[in-house]
Amino acid sequence: MTSRKPDPTPIQTFLAPVATLALKQPEIEALVFWGDAQGWDEAPTEALESEEIAFYAEGLLEEGFHMVWTVVALQDTPALPDHIRLHFWQDGAPPPGLPGGWLPLARAEWAGR
C-alpha cells in the first residue's frame, strides 16, 4: 500500500517558486510591504527570513488578502536574486513598480476575496 501525497492547494502552487527559492538560497530574505485605499508604504514593515516566507504569506492569503510576490535583483547583478518583495493589500490599487536600480526576476499576483 502506497500513500499518495496530497495535491498542493492553489495557494501552495502560487507560493511554490518562492518556497523553492527559499530552500535553494536559505540566506534570502523577504521584505513585506502593505497597501490600502490611501496608497502604499514606501518602506517595508518587516523582513522575513527564508523559512518564514511561505508560511507568513500562506496565512494572509487564506484570510483573503491580495498579494504580489516579486523576486528582485540589483541591476548590477541581474542573474543573482537579492531579495523577495511581498506586497499585501485588501482595498486599493496593486503595488507600484520597482524602485530604480532593481530588476524583477520573477513575479506573480494572487487575487484575494
Secondary structure, 3 states (H helix, E strand, C coil): CCCCCCCCCHHHHHHHHHHHHHHHCCCCEEEEEEEECCEECCCCCEEEEHHHHHHHHHHHHHCCCEEEEEEEEECCCCCCCCEEEEEEECCCCCCCCCCCCEEEEEEEEECCC
